[in-house]
Amino acid sequence: MDLRRLSSFLALVEEGSFTRAARRLGITQPSLSQQIRTLEAEVGGALLERLPRGVRLTPAGRALLPEAQTAVRAADRAGNAARMALALEAGELEVATLLSMAVGILPVVIASWIRHHPEIAIRMREYTHRTLLEDDVRTGVGDIALGPVPESWDGLVDRLGWEELIVVLPSSDPLAGAGPLALETLADRPWILFQPGHGLTEVVDAACRRAGFQPRVAVRTTQVEAATRL
């Protein structure tokens, strides 16, 4: 049912007169009459008895009244909630991101957000695989997504910055402790890498391609902690 017609029905019931209800709604009396006739056609019967000095609810009208009040109030609350969220006064922000970012750079960002917007709660959706994140975001999950720039995306993309990645070497490796390294110097090493689809897999693979080699995989894992220990 159309909320505008339900609102007109409520105004008519409260005012008890087409003339007063039309004046309150800022519309003409014929327009109000048409809205009520359309609403009655939708429910399949009369909602009001037209009396010489006003209107009176029919049994169908009495049944509709509390439901119409609930629907109109709910619509008003929904609009107010949306406006408050847009004004950053209240609501919830759903953030879709990769698990590696949720335990890495995001905590500092979220702490800052909470200080500046204490009435906006944050709900995190953490994904182990970049592909899962991108698939869900395409279906409308999350208000914003934080992660690597997607390969194909027709929505808004804003580069927030760069995240530094480091190479972890065993202490017995001759290059351990040598300071900054050119990535190609590690081309002959066995690599501990993440599973295909993991948020960092494509990042590492692309960096190695730019350095002119494909890493020789010794172990694949999904956990950052496991990778560093191995």
C-alpha positions, 0 to 999 in steps of 0.5 A: 500500500502507498504510504501517502494514501495511508497518511491521508487516511489517518489524517481523515480519521483524526480530523473527521472531515474531508475539508479539514483533512485536505487543509491539514495535508495541503491538498484539494478535497477532490484529490483527498477523495481520490486517494481514499477511493484508491485505497478502498479499491486496494482493500476491496471495500469501504473504509469510511462511511460518508456522513452529512457532518463527517465520516465514520470508520467501517469495520474494515476501516477499524481493522486497517487503522492500527496497521496504518498507524504502525506502518506510517510510524515505522516509515517515519522512524526509518526516515529519521534513522537514515537522516541521523546516519547521514548526519553521523548522529546515530546508526551503524557502519558496516565495514567489509574488509580482509582479516589481515587488515582487520588485525593490522592497520584497521584498529588505529583507524577504528579507534579514531572513528569511535572518538569522533563519532561515538554514536555510530557503531561499527560492525566488522565483516572480515574475510580470509579471501579477497574473492569472497570480499569482492563477491559479497561487496558486489551483492551489496554487503557492507557500507564500505569495503577496505582492501586491495583495489579490485580488478573490475569495479564500476563503483567508487574507489578511493586509494587511502594509502599504501601498506608496507609489506616485509619479507621474513627470513630465517635467522640462518639465511645469509641475507637476514639482517642485511637491511633493505633487499631487492626482491629479485635477490630472493628468487632462488629461495623457497617461499612460504605463501598464502593460499590462492584467493587470500588477500595478500596472495595476489599482492605478493605474486604481482610484486614478484612478477614485477621483479622478474620471477615466479616464487618457488612455493614450499608451503601455502597457508591462510594464517599470517602467524603460521607463515612467519613461524614457518 
